[in-house]
Amino acid sequence: MKIEHFACQVREPVKVAEWYCKHLGFCIKRSGDKPVQVRFIADESNQVMLEIYYNPKVDVPDYASMDPLLMHLAFVCEDVPGTAGRLIDAGASLVTGPETVSNGDELAMLRDPWGLAIQLAKRAEGMP
């Protein structure tokens, strides 16, 4: 099996998708406005997609009130402090870090402008 996408219900899917494209290097793979607003966006590998949508049938989670340990999007990042600063300038907010943890990984946790948790990770040892 291969994961096709991970979906997030948000109030402003067009703005969220545009922000991820502009500031995190995603591109729009598919979009629609009916029956609901939706944007499928892919990371630079073109292998990982997020579905960003708004369906009025269900509530939008209060991502900002959720501990980032419950759910976050983690990104491989070569310059954690620099990227964190750039994202903060673009409207993100810093939660923790940047810091180097005991195993040598460099991490920072942020929230995008809509409250979704974003982790920046420079691993001391690459993932297998």
N, C-alpha and C positions, 0 to 999 in steps of 0.2 A: 504494500500500500504506500501511497505517496500523499502527503497533505496537499490539498489544492489551495486552501486559504484559511485564514483566521478572521472571524467577523467581529466588528465592533459597532454597536448601535450608538450613534451620536446625533446631536441636534442639528448640526450643520455639516453634512457629509461633503459638500462641495468645497467648503473652506478648509476642512480638515485635510482632505485629499490634496488640495493645492499646497497647503503648508508642508505636508510630508514630501511632496514632489520637489518643492523649492528648497527645503532645508535639509532633507535627509536622502535626497537622490532617488526617490521613487519615481515611477512613471505610471500613467493611467493605462491600464490594459483593456478595460471595458467600463462604460458608463451608461447610466440610464436615469430617467426622471419619472417614469411611470412603470409599474404602479407605485413604486417608491423611489426616492432619490438614492442612488447607489453609485459607488465608484470602487472598482477593483484596481488596486495599485500594487505594483511589483517593485521589489528592491533591485539594486543594481545587478544582482546575480540573475535576475529574471526567473528565479526558481521559487521565491517566497512571495506570496501575495496576501494582502489584507483586503477584506471587504469592509468598506466604510459606508454605512447606510443609515437611513432614518426611516423607521416604520412606526407610524403613529399608533399601531395596535398595542405596542408595549412601551413601558417607560424607558427613558434613557437612564442608564445607571449613573449614580453620582460617583464617577471615577475619582474625583478630587478628594472624597471622604474615605476612599478605600486605601488601606495600607498597601504600598507598592509591592510588598511581599506576597500579597494575594494574587496580583496580576500585573505584569509589566511586559513591555516589548524591549528586548535586549538587542543591541547593535554592536557589532565588531567595530572597534574604533582605535585608530593608531595614535590620535592626539586627544586624549580624554579632556584635559583642562581646556585646550583650545576649542574643541567642538562644543563643550558645555558652555563656554562663554559665548560662542556664536549663536547657539540655540537660545540662550537667555536673551541675547540682543534681539532675537526674532520672536520673543514672546513666551518662551518656556520659563519655568521657574525651577530653581534648584531645591532638591529635597535633601540629599546628602552627597558628600564628596566634593570634588574628586579626592580619592584616597587610595592608597595601596594597602590591600588586606594581607593577612598573614601568609597566604600561599603565593603572594607576589602579583596577583591580579590587580590592575588599576581600574577602579570603578567610580561611576558617578550615577546618581539617580535624579532624574528630573521629571517634571510634568509638562506635557505639551500645553498650549493655551486653553485646551478644553478639559484638562485634568487627567488625561491618560498618562500613566507612568511609563517613562522611557529610561532604560538603563544603557549607559555607554560602558563598554568593556574592552579593555586591552588585556588579554590573557598572558600570563607569564609563560604558560605552555599552551599551545594551540589545542583546540578540541579535536578528538580523533575523527 
